[in-house]
Amino acid sequence: MFEYGKPFELRKITVQTKEVADSMNNLKLGNAVFYITFRTRCGVVCKGIIRRTRDGRPEHLSLEAK
């Protein structure tokens, strides 16, 4: 019913960190790189990289995307 309204479909997400995490539910990391593969509504498969960095100060967060 809502398939047409979806802008994309997530295919795969890989998280790279220096810290050790037991699972995605316990993932509370300051610095991480997310590798994302998704398919657009038109069927094109795309890849993205998002880098999240924190400097340790509350409310300071930096995101970079490619």
VEXKOL-831191 format. One line per 2 residues: number of its first residue (from 1); their letters; for each residue x, y, z of N, C-alpha, C. Coordinates in pm, whole numbers, plus 50000, padded with zeros to 5 digits. Atoms other than C-alpha are relative to their C-alpha. Layout:
BEGIN
NUM> A> X,Y,Z,X,Y,Z,X,Y,Z ~ ...;
END
This chain:
BEGIN
1> MF> 50082,49880,50000,50000,50000,50000,50086,50126,50000 ~ 49915,49882,49989,50277,50246,50094,50132,49985,49926;
3> EY> 49874,50024,50070,50550,50107,49867,50041,50119,49915 ~ 49965,49888,50087,50532,50405,49630,50053,50118,50081;
5> GK> 49958,49887,49918,50582,50650,49917,50140,49987,50057 ~ 49866,50018,49946,50918,50502,50018,50102,50065,49908;
7> PF> 49899,49937,50085,51204,50723,49892,50117,49907,49968 ~ 49892,50096,50025,51459,50439,49924,49982,49879,50091;
9> EL> 50002,50122,49921,51511,50090,50063,50142,49971,50048 ~ 49868,50031,49946,51804,50024,50297,50034,49855,49970;
11> RK> 49955,50134,50035,52004,49722,50184,50099,49947,50104 ~ 49895,50047,49909,52308,49703,50415,50061,50120,50072;
13> IT> 49932,49897,49921,52464,49910,50695,50114,49933,50076 ~ 49883,50048,49928,52816,49850,50828,50054,50115,50083;
15> VQ> 49948,49897,49910,52952,50042,51127,50143,49965,50037 ~ 49859,50019,49964,53327,50085,51182,50033,50096,50114;
17> TK> 49965,49920,49883,53447,50206,51523,50132,49953,50058 ~ 49882,50043,49925,53751,50195,51747,49958,49936,50132;
19> EV> 50052,50057,49877,53537,50109,52051,49939,49863,49972 ~ 50062,50131,50012,53397,49761,52116,49854,50013,50043;
21> AD> 50143,49998,49968,53017,49722,52109,49946,49858,49988 ~ 50058,50134,50002,52820,49407,52190,49900,49982,49887;
23> SM> 50101,50008,50105,52537,49482,51948,49961,50141,49957 ~ 50046,49869,50046,52369,49763,51756,49916,50069,50106;
25> NN> 50081,49940,49894,52139,49816,52057,50086,50071,50103 ~ 49910,49941,49901,52438,49901,52278,50098,50098,49937;
27> LK> 49907,49915,50075,52603,50127,52019,49983,50146,50042 ~ 50001,49861,49955,52664,50457,52201,50142,50053,49986;
29> LG> 49862,49968,50029,52986,50563,52035,50016,50147,49965 ~ 49971,49862,50036,53148,50901,51994,50038,50014,49855;
31> NA> 49951,49992,50138,53323,50838,51663,49968,49870,49928 ~ 50035,50119,50077,53201,50601,51393,49991,50037,49853;
33> VF> 50019,49984,50144,53194,50553,51017,49893,49900,49959 ~ 50111,50082,50045,52871,50419,50863,50009,49984,49849;
35> YI> 50002,50031,50144,52884,50248,50522,49860,49949,49969 ~ 50140,50029,50026,52533,50239,50377,49979,49967,49853;
37> TF> 50040,50034,50135,52399,50065,50067,49847,50005,49996 ~ 50146,49989,50010,52045,50151,49954,49957,50002,49854;
39> RT> 50056,49999,50135,51818,50124,49652,49894,50110,49994 ~ 50096,49892,50017,51623,50425,49524,49868,49946,49949;
41> RC> 50131,50038,50050,51261,50419,49419,50006,49954,49855 ~ 49983,50037,50141,51380,50389,49056,50077,49870,49982;
43> GV> 49928,50126,50009,51582,50075,49138,50151,50013,49992 ~ 49856,49978,50006,51929,50232,49131,50061,49970,50138;
45> VC> 49931,50032,49875,52165,50089,49397,50109,50103,50023 ~ 49903,49894,49966,52369,50361,49572,50073,49961,50128;
47> KG> 49920,50021,49879,52641,50360,49837,50031,50136,50060 ~ 49969,49876,49931,52704,50625,50100,50090,49974,50119;
49> II> 49912,50007,49883,52959,50694,50372,49968,50120,50088 ~ 50028,49892,49905,52871,50896,50682,50099,49984,50115;
51> RR> 49903,50001,49890,53141,50985,50936,49945,50087,50113 ~ 50050,49928,49883,53027,51084,51284,50116,50019,50097;
53> TR> 49892,49972,49905,53276,51255,51515,49947,50087,50113 ~ 50034,49918,49883,53241,51399,51864,50131,50040,50067;
55> DG> 49879,49952,49934,53492,51604,52055,49994,49987,50151 ~ 50011,50022,49857,53371,51503,52401,49921,50107,50073;
57> RP> 50079,49894,49937,53184,51825,52471,49852,49975,49971 ~ 50143,50023,50021,52807,51795,52520,49946,50085,49885;
59> EH> 50069,49933,50111,52597,51889,52217,50092,50036,49884 ~ 49911,49979,50115,52901,51898,51984,50004,49871,49919;
61> LS> 50005,50116,50088,52856,51661,51691,50029,50047,49859 ~ 49968,49967,50139,52998,51665,51339,49967,49880,49913;
63> LE> 50033,50104,50097,52859,51465,51046,50058,50038,49865 ~ 49951,49982,50136,53032,51426,50709,49938,49891,49915;
65> AK> 50063,50099,50089,52862,51252,50417,50063,50006,49862 ~ 49950,50009,50138,52990,51133,50079,49904,49915,49921;
END
